[in-house]
């Protein structure tokens, strides 16, 4: 069992860090669910629902920079007695999560904008049509789809790690993002 000192828990992240975390988590879950539902539609009927999928994905992309800024500037570094390998695995997992949060919306945008037709984002605005660029369109779609199981795996590992910290390590890592768990 890990005992954490007062000094280690005295600085909680700025409110923006957990707020952006949970907003982006909801956006990502929503985009995932819509993407899965969309697969059941014939390609010719996916336009409207795909617009909402794109809106959520673009929202993740737009919030990515403020989230990174908040984490880097306004979140104290967690101090713990985890072995070096655990700390390294956590850094790698977070880095991969951040990579996927950028790669999925960018490749989705690329696929849509090189499809050869105008694309309405939930009726709010249209993305520019760069013309039909087959290799870029197909590549964007393939990479976008490749990252789906990667994202699911990383999110599951993220949740397992949070549960591990809370119930096995008995530290305050999860409480940084769930305020009512704070001691």
BALOBA-1460 file (C-alpha; in Angstrom, 3 decimals):
// residues 183
<rec num="1" residu="x" x="0.000" y="0.000" z="0.000"/>
<rec num="2" residu="x" x="1.279" y="3.432" z="-0.940"/>
<rec num="3" residu="x" x="1.222" y="6.252" z="1.581"/>
<rec num="4" residu="x" x="1.218" y="9.708" z="0.052"/>
<rec num="5" residu="x" x="2.520" y="12.739" z="1.920"/>
<rec num="6" residu="x" x="0.700" y="16.022" z="2.459"/>
<rec num="7" residu="x" x="3.199" y="17.751" z="0.181"/>
<rec num="8" residu="x" x="2.394" y="15.324" z="-2.616"/>
<rec num="9" residu="x" x="-1.369" y="15.946" z="-2.533"/>
<rec num="10" residu="x" x="-1.326" y="19.615" z="-1.592"/>
<rec num="11" residu="x" x="-1.351" y="20.808" z="-5.228"/>
<rec num="12" residu="x" x="-4.293" y="19.608" z="-7.239"/>
<rec num="13" residu="x" x="-4.529" y="20.375" z="-10.946"/>
<rec num="14" residu="x" x="-6.246" y="23.558" z="-12.011"/>
<rec num="15" residu="x" x="-9.979" y="22.961" z="-12.537"/>
<rec num="16" residu="x" x="-9.466" y="23.135" z="-16.325"/>
<rec num="17" residu="x" x="-7.451" y="19.904" z="-16.404"/>
<rec num="18" residu="x" x="-10.186" y="17.526" z="-15.157"/>
<rec num="19" residu="x" x="-12.927" y="19.514" z="-16.914"/>
<rec num="20" residu="x" x="-11.174" y="19.217" z="-20.297"/>
<rec num="21" residu="x" x="-10.373" y="15.564" z="-19.543"/>
<rec num="22" residu="x" x="-14.024" y="14.677" z="-19.003"/>
<rec num="23" residu="x" x="-15.364" y="16.834" z="-21.860"/>
<rec num="24" residu="x" x="-12.924" y="15.194" z="-24.259"/>
<rec num="25" residu="x" x="-13.732" y="11.747" z="-22.844"/>
<rec num="26" residu="x" x="-17.442" y="12.329" z="-23.527"/>
<rec num="27" residu="x" x="-16.714" y="13.656" z="-27.027"/>
<rec num="28" residu="x" x="-14.516" y="10.652" z="-27.830"/>
<rec num="29" residu="x" x="-17.101" y="8.189" z="-26.487"/>
<rec num="30" residu="x" x="-19.827" y="9.959" z="-28.475"/>
<rec num="31" residu="x" x="-17.768" y="9.912" z="-31.682"/>
<rec num="32" residu="x" x="-16.984" y="6.229" z="-31.128"/>
<rec num="33" residu="x" x="-20.636" y="5.291" z="-30.551"/>
<rec num="34" residu="x" x="-21.815" y="7.278" z="-33.580"/>
<rec num="35" residu="x" x="-19.024" y="5.723" z="-35.658"/>
<rec num="36" residu="x" x="-20.129" y="2.229" z="-34.646"/>
<rec num="37" residu="x" x="-23.812" y="2.998" z="-35.354"/>
<rec num="38" residu="x" x="-22.822" y="4.560" z="-38.680"/>
<rec num="39" residu="x" x="-21.286" y="1.252" z="-39.788"/>
<rec num="40" residu="x" x="-24.779" y="-0.308" z="-39.790"/>
<rec num="41" residu="x" x="-26.048" y="2.217" z="-42.346"/>
<rec num="42" residu="x" x="-25.563" y="1.780" z="-46.087"/>
<rec num="43" residu="x" x="-22.789" y="4.106" z="-47.310"/>
<rec num="44" residu="x" x="-25.306" y="6.202" z="-49.231"/>
<rec num="45" residu="x" x="-27.260" y="6.973" z="-46.030"/>
<rec num="46" residu="x" x="-24.372" y="7.813" z="-43.690"/>
<rec num="47" residu="x" x="-24.085" y="11.532" z="-44.528"/>
<rec num="48" residu="x" x="-26.232" y="13.036" z="-41.773"/>
<rec num="49" residu="x" x="-24.980" y="10.828" z="-38.954"/>
<rec num="50" residu="x" x="-21.411" y="11.176" z="-40.226"/>
<rec num="51" residu="x" x="-21.786" y="14.954" z="-39.841"/>
<rec num="52" residu="x" x="-22.337" y="14.516" z="-36.093"/>
<rec num="53" residu="x" x="-19.436" y="12.064" z="-35.883"/>
<rec num="54" residu="x" x="-17.252" y="14.683" z="-37.589"/>
<rec num="55" residu="x" x="-18.516" y="17.445" z="-35.274"/>
<rec num="56" residu="x" x="-17.470" y="15.467" z="-32.202"/>
<rec num="57" residu="x" x="-14.119" y="14.557" z="-33.755"/>
<rec num="58" residu="x" x="-13.422" y="18.167" z="-34.717"/>
<rec num="59" residu="x" x="-14.360" y="19.227" z="-31.185"/>
<rec num="60" residu="x" x="-11.704" y="16.836" z="-29.834"/>
<rec num="61" residu="x" x="-9.187" y="18.358" z="-32.237"/>
<rec num="62" residu="x" x="-10.105" y="21.917" z="-31.216"/>
<rec num="63" residu="x" x="-9.873" y="21.104" z="-27.501"/>
<rec num="64" residu="x" x="-6.591" y="19.221" z="-27.843"/>
<rec num="65" residu="x" x="-4.302" y="22.263" z="-27.603"/>
<rec num="66" residu="x" x="-6.043" y="23.781" z="-24.558"/>
<rec num="67" residu="x" x="-5.935" y="20.356" z="-22.914"/>
<rec num="68" residu="x" x="-2.209" y="19.901" z="-23.522"/>
<rec num="69" residu="x" x="-1.559" y="23.461" z="-22.363"/>
<rec num="70" residu="x" x="-3.600" y="22.877" z="-19.198"/>
<rec num="71" residu="x" x="-1.833" y="19.616" z="-18.436"/>
<rec num="72" residu="x" x="1.653" y="21.005" z="-19.026"/>
<rec num="73" residu="x" x="1.148" y="24.378" z="-17.329"/>
<rec num="74" residu="x" x="-1.486" y="23.825" z="-14.705"/>
<rec num="75" residu="x" x="-1.197" y="20.265" z="-13.483"/>
<rec num="76" residu="x" x="1.350" y="19.361" z="-10.829"/>
<rec num="77" residu="x" x="3.470" y="16.347" z="-11.593"/>
<rec num="78" residu="x" x="2.222" y="13.327" z="-9.702"/>
<rec num="79" residu="x" x="4.770" y="12.271" z="-7.139"/>
<rec num="80" residu="x" x="4.764" y="8.640" z="-6.247"/>
<rec num="81" residu="x" x="6.903" y="5.700" z="-5.426"/>
<rec num="82" residu="x" x="5.997" y="3.683" z="-8.492"/>
<rec num="83" residu="x" x="8.822" y="1.683" z="-10.065"/>
<rec num="84" residu="x" x="10.535" y="3.339" z="-13.014"/>
<rec num="85" residu="x" x="8.949" y="0.857" z="-15.452"/>
<rec num="86" residu="x" x="5.445" y="1.808" z="-14.244"/>
<rec num="87" residu="x" x="6.199" y="5.513" z="-14.674"/>
<rec num="88" residu="x" x="7.617" y="4.843" z="-18.148"/>
<rec num="89" residu="x" x="4.562" y="2.788" z="-19.151"/>
<rec num="90" residu="x" x="2.288" y="5.591" z="-17.941"/>
<rec num="91" residu="x" x="4.205" y="8.171" z="-20.019"/>
<rec num="92" residu="x" x="4.057" y="5.941" z="-23.100"/>
<rec num="93" residu="x" x="0.335" y="5.248" z="-22.659"/>
<rec num="94" residu="x" x="-0.454" y="8.960" z="-22.218"/>
<rec num="95" residu="x" x="1.695" y="9.842" z="-25.224"/>
<rec num="96" residu="x" x="-0.122" y="7.268" z="-27.336"/>
<rec num="97" residu="x" x="-3.498" y="8.573" z="-26.147"/>
<rec num="98" residu="x" x="-2.487" y="12.093" z="-27.156"/>
<rec num="99" residu="x" x="-1.238" y="10.820" z="-30.528"/>
<rec num="100" residu="x" x="-4.553" y="9.067" z="-31.178"/>
<rec num="101" residu="x" x="-6.521" y="12.171" z="-30.079"/>
<rec num="102" residu="x" x="-4.739" y="14.057" z="-32.867"/>
<rec num="103" residu="x" x="-4.428" y="11.314" z="-35.488"/>
<rec num="104" residu="x" x="-8.065" y="10.259" z="-35.567"/>
<rec num="105" residu="x" x="-9.625" y="13.663" z="-36.276"/>
<rec num="106" residu="x" x="-6.825" y="14.628" z="-38.681"/>
<rec num="107" residu="x" x="-7.123" y="11.416" z="-40.705"/>
<rec num="108" residu="x" x="-10.919" y="11.695" z="-40.637"/>
<rec num="109" residu="x" x="-10.661" y="15.255" z="-41.970"/>
<rec num="110" residu="x" x="-8.204" y="14.126" z="-44.616"/>
<rec num="111" residu="x" x="-10.500" y="11.316" z="-45.755"/>
<rec num="112" residu="x" x="-13.552" y="13.576" z="-45.952"/>
<rec num="113" residu="x" x="-11.830" y="16.543" z="-47.617"/>
<rec num="114" residu="x" x="-10.292" y="14.337" z="-50.335"/>
<rec num="115" residu="x" x="-13.501" y="12.426" z="-51.077"/>
<rec num="116" residu="x" x="-14.393" y="14.669" z="-54.012"/>
<rec num="117" residu="x" x="-17.567" y="16.095" z="-52.540"/>
<rec num="118" residu="x" x="-18.619" y="18.780" z="-50.108"/>
<rec num="119" residu="x" x="-19.224" y="17.593" z="-46.567"/>
<rec num="120" residu="x" x="-21.634" y="19.212" z="-44.110"/>
<rec num="121" residu="x" x="-20.660" y="19.033" z="-40.443"/>
<rec num="122" residu="x" x="-24.009" y="18.533" z="-38.699"/>
<rec num="123" residu="x" x="-25.533" y="21.308" z="-40.835"/>
<rec num="124" residu="x" x="-23.342" y="23.923" z="-39.127"/>
<rec num="125" residu="x" x="-20.680" y="24.398" z="-41.789"/>
<rec num="126" residu="x" x="-19.112" y="22.543" z="-44.687"/>
<rec num="127" residu="x" x="-15.578" y="21.273" z="-44.952"/>
<rec num="128" residu="x" x="-13.692" y="22.281" z="-48.075"/>
<rec num="129" residu="x" x="-13.595" y="19.853" z="-50.962"/>
<rec num="130" residu="x" x="-10.004" y="19.362" z="-52.123"/>
<rec num="131" residu="x" x="-11.164" y="17.185" z="-55.004"/>
<rec num="132" residu="x" x="-11.024" y="13.428" z="-55.289"/>
<rec num="133" residu="x" x="-7.531" y="12.320" z="-54.299"/>
<rec num="134" residu="x" x="-7.996" y="8.573" z="-54.174"/>
<rec num="135" residu="x" x="-4.780" y="7.532" z="-52.428"/>
<rec num="136" residu="x" x="-5.112" y="10.251" z="-49.785"/>
<rec num="137" residu="x" x="-8.801" y="9.530" z="-49.231"/>
<rec num="138" residu="x" x="-8.278" y="5.761" z="-48.919"/>
<rec num="139" residu="x" x="-5.156" y="6.212" z="-46.787"/>
<rec num="140" residu="x" x="-6.955" y="8.615" z="-44.450"/>
<rec num="141" residu="x" x="-9.854" y="6.183" z="-44.052"/>
<rec num="142" residu="x" x="-7.545" y="3.218" z="-43.440"/>
<rec num="143" residu="x" x="-5.467" y="5.025" z="-40.813"/>
<rec num="144" residu="x" x="-8.597" y="6.438" z="-39.166"/>
<rec num="145" residu="x" x="-10.081" y="2.939" z="-38.902"/>
<rec num="146" residu="x" x="-6.748" y="1.459" z="-37.762"/>
<rec num="147" residu="x" x="-6.763" y="3.738" z="-34.723"/>
<rec num="148" residu="x" x="-10.223" y="2.631" z="-33.513"/>
<rec num="149" residu="x" x="-9.063" y="-0.579" z="-31.745"/>
<rec num="150" residu="x" x="-5.897" y="1.238" z="-30.626"/>
<rec num="151" residu="x" x="-8.037" y="3.921" z="-28.975"/>
<rec num="152" residu="x" x="-10.351" y="1.363" z="-27.356"/>
<rec num="153" residu="x" x="-7.351" y="-0.557" z="-25.986"/>
<rec num="154" residu="x" x="-5.721" y="2.598" z="-24.622"/>
<rec num="155" residu="x" x="-8.938" y="3.771" z="-22.979"/>
<rec num="156" residu="x" x="-9.465" y="0.366" z="-21.348"/>
<rec num="157" residu="x" x="-5.865" y="0.414" z="-20.066"/>
<rec num="158" residu="x" x="-6.381" y="4.001" z="-18.848"/>
<rec num="159" residu="x" x="-9.472" y="2.982" z="-16.867"/>
<rec num="160" residu="x" x="-7.730" y="-0.099" z="-15.457"/>
<rec num="161" residu="x" x="-4.785" y="2.060" z="-14.360"/>
<rec num="162" residu="x" x="-7.127" y="4.545" z="-12.661"/>
<rec num="163" residu="x" x="-8.883" y="1.707" z="-10.819"/>
<rec num="164" residu="x" x="-5.513" y="0.181" z="-9.884"/>
<rec num="165" residu="x" x="-4.343" y="3.496" z="-8.426"/>
<rec num="166" residu="x" x="-7.532" y="3.991" z="-6.454"/>
<rec num="167" residu="x" x="-8.265" y="0.507" z="-5.113"/>
<rec num="168" residu="x" x="-4.861" y="-1.187" z="-5.012"/>
<rec num="169" residu="x" x="-2.362" y="1.639" z="-4.585"/>
<rec num="170" residu="x" x="-4.745" y="3.705" z="-2.461"/>
<rec num="171" residu="x" x="-3.212" y="6.906" z="-3.798"/>
<rec num="172" residu="x" x="-4.842" y="10.117" z="-5.000"/>
<rec num="173" residu="x" x="-4.262" y="9.762" z="-8.758"/>
<rec num="174" residu="x" x="-7.936" y="9.140" z="-9.574"/>
<rec num="175" residu="x" x="-9.007" y="11.843" z="-7.103"/>
<rec num="176" residu="x" x="-7.166" y="14.403" z="-9.245"/>
<rec num="177" residu="x" x="-9.877" y="13.882" z="-11.865"/>
<rec num="178" residu="x" x="-12.804" y="12.915" z="-9.637"/>
<rec num="179" residu="x" x="-12.961" y="15.612" z="-6.939"/>
<rec num="180" residu="x" x="-15.454" y="13.859" z="-4.644"/>
<rec num="181" residu="x" x="-12.868" y="11.084" z="-4.115"/>
<rec num="182" residu="x" x="-10.444" y="13.527" z="-2.498"/>
<rec num="183" residu="x" x="-9.640" y="12.890" z="1.125"/>
